[in-house]
């Protein structure tokens, strides 16, 4: 657990669709100004081509991402075969939601 930069003004408890809980803290900090530069580039993020820069450079999606997308498809297909409202549907829905969170986390990790 890491320390907060100051005392939180509010705390929110969030429950996501995969039945996981998260805490959201609102803290006040002093903004930092970054040095100005004349160099800038636009980035378009995607799935097949992970990133395309405005100068034409393309970066392919990393292999772990391709593997996870394949598993996500499989889980989604399994969910679509279940009867809505059944217990097995809810289990499959939670599995898809949990894996979607992991997939999103993987995308975030590769993009930062």
C-alpha positions as CSV (number, residue, x, y, z in Angstrom):
1,X,0.0,0.0,0.0
2,X,1.4,3.4,-0.9
3,X,1.0,6.7,0.9
4,X,-1.3,9.4,-0.4
5,X,0.3,12.8,-1.1
6,X,-2.2,14.5,1.3
7,X,-5.3,13.8,3.3
8,X,-8.2,12.6,1.1
9,X,-11.2,15.0,0.8
10,X,-13.4,12.1,-0.1
11,X,-13.3,8.3,-0.6
12,X,-15.5,6.3,-2.9
13,X,-16.0,2.5,-2.9
14,X,-16.6,1.1,-6.4
15,X,-17.8,-2.4,-7.2
16,X,-17.3,-3.5,-10.8
17,X,-19.1,-6.0,-12.9
18,X,-16.6,-8.7,-12.0
19,X,-17.6,-8.3,-8.3
20,X,-14.2,-6.7,-7.4
21,X,-14.0,-3.7,-5.1
22,X,-11.9,-0.5,-5.6
23,X,-11.3,2.6,-3.5
24,X,-11.1,6.0,-5.2
25,X,-9.5,8.8,-3.2
26,X,-9.7,12.5,-4.0
27,X,-6.6,14.4,-2.9
28,X,-5.4,17.9,-3.6
29,X,-1.9,18.4,-5.0
30,X,0.1,21.2,-6.5
31,X,0.2,20.9,-10.3
32,X,3.7,20.5,-11.9
33,X,4.5,22.5,-15.1
34,X,6.4,20.6,-17.8
35,X,9.1,22.2,-19.9
36,X,7.9,23.4,-23.3
37,X,9.1,21.7,-26.5
38,X,8.4,22.2,-30.2
39,X,8.4,18.4,-30.8
40,X,5.0,16.8,-31.0
41,X,3.6,13.7,-32.4
42,X,0.0,12.3,-32.7
43,X,-0.7,8.7,-31.7
44,X,-3.6,6.5,-32.8
45,X,-4.1,3.4,-30.6
46,X,-5.8,0.3,-32.0
47,X,-5.9,-3.4,-31.6
48,X,-4.4,-4.9,-34.7
49,X,-1.9,-2.1,-35.2
50,X,-1.2,-1.2,-31.6
51,X,0.0,2.4,-32.3
52,X,0.3,4.5,-35.4
53,X,2.2,7.7,-35.1
54,X,1.4,10.8,-37.2
55,X,4.8,10.5,-38.9
56,X,3.7,7.1,-40.4
57,X,5.5,4.7,-37.9
58,X,3.4,1.7,-37.0
59,X,3.9,-0.6,-34.0
60,X,2.3,-4.1,-34.1
61,X,0.4,-5.4,-31.1
62,X,2.5,-7.4,-28.7
63,X,2.1,-11.2,-28.7
64,X,0.7,-11.5,-25.1
65,X,-2.1,-9.1,-26.2
66,X,-3.0,-11.3,-29.2
67,X,-3.2,-14.4,-27.0
68,X,-5.5,-12.6,-24.5
69,X,-7.8,-11.3,-27.3
70,X,-8.2,-14.9,-28.5
71,X,-9.1,-16.1,-24.9
72,X,-11.5,-13.1,-24.6
73,X,-13.3,-14.2,-27.8
74,X,-13.6,-17.8,-26.5
75,X,-15.0,-16.6,-23.1
76,X,-17.5,-14.2,-24.9
77,X,-18.6,-17.1,-27.2
78,X,-19.2,-19.3,-24.2
79,X,-21.3,-16.6,-22.6
80,X,-23.5,-16.2,-25.7
81,X,-24.4,-19.9,-25.5
82,X,-25.8,-19.6,-22.0
83,X,-29.4,-18.8,-21.2
84,X,-29.8,-15.3,-19.8
85,X,-30.6,-15.1,-16.1
86,X,-29.3,-18.6,-15.3
87,X,-26.7,-19.2,-12.7
88,X,-24.2,-20.5,-15.3
89,X,-24.8,-17.3,-17.3
90,X,-23.9,-15.2,-14.3
91,X,-20.8,-17.2,-13.7
92,X,-19.7,-16.8,-17.3
93,X,-20.6,-13.1,-17.3
94,X,-18.4,-12.6,-14.2
95,X,-15.6,-14.5,-15.9
96,X,-15.8,-12.3,-19.1
97,X,-16.0,-9.1,-17.0
98,X,-12.9,-10.2,-14.9
99,X,-10.9,-11.1,-18.0
100,X,-12.0,-7.9,-19.7
101,X,-10.5,-6.0,-16.8
102,X,-7.2,-7.9,-17.2
103,X,-7.2,-7.3,-21.0
104,X,-7.8,-3.5,-20.4
105,X,-4.9,-3.6,-17.8
106,X,-2.7,-5.2,-20.4
107,X,-3.5,-2.5,-23.0
108,X,-2.8,0.2,-20.4
109,X,0.5,-1.4,-19.4
110,X,1.7,-1.5,-23.0
111,X,0.5,2.0,-23.8
112,X,2.4,3.7,-20.9
